[in-house]
């Protein structure tokens, strides 16, 4: 039986969120200890909390929403690419050197970002490793269907107009953000990344796992 590697971030009160996004909260609405018939909670969180999926509707008003994404893009063979040597922005040269020669449809970027999830206290960082616009075009040209990154955005911080998102999402490439790949070696795996099926949503948290062996 293949081993299962959880690459999702735990959602809790200490989880870093994008500035201005709602912080996750779990609010008890019924508790056995208080005489309730069961334990029930209300969960409040943003659509781009923790490990989450960006559908085209995230930056395109006429794009597919998260509940319309094809499941065969979110499940299947994936390549984890080691880009931990990249200091800031992943460019075409980095991709050409790190990507496997064989065709791949799904790629996850392991960068120095993953180590941030294991520092305390966590603070939002603006100097996270991201993907350049030219790098996004390079991925589209090679038929990539899904690209994942290990921070809260694949876009360089502060870049006007979200062009990296635009290049990928206009081409129908699914973006997964907020992965933790710190315990994962580069190589081939099977990915299962299923966002919550929220009708009309611009994004949704997901449980993402890799199957190895």
ABEGO torsion letter per residue (X at the ends): XBBBBBABBBBBAABBBBBGBBBBBBBBABBAAAGBABBBBBBBBBAABEBBBBBAAAABAABBBAAABBAAAABEBBBBBBAAABAABBBAAAAAAABBABBBABBBBBBAAAAAAABOBBBBBAABBBBBAAAAAAAAAAGBABBBBABABABBBGBBGGAAAAAAAAAGBBBBBGBBAAABBBEBBBBBBBBBBBBGBAEBBBBBBBBBX
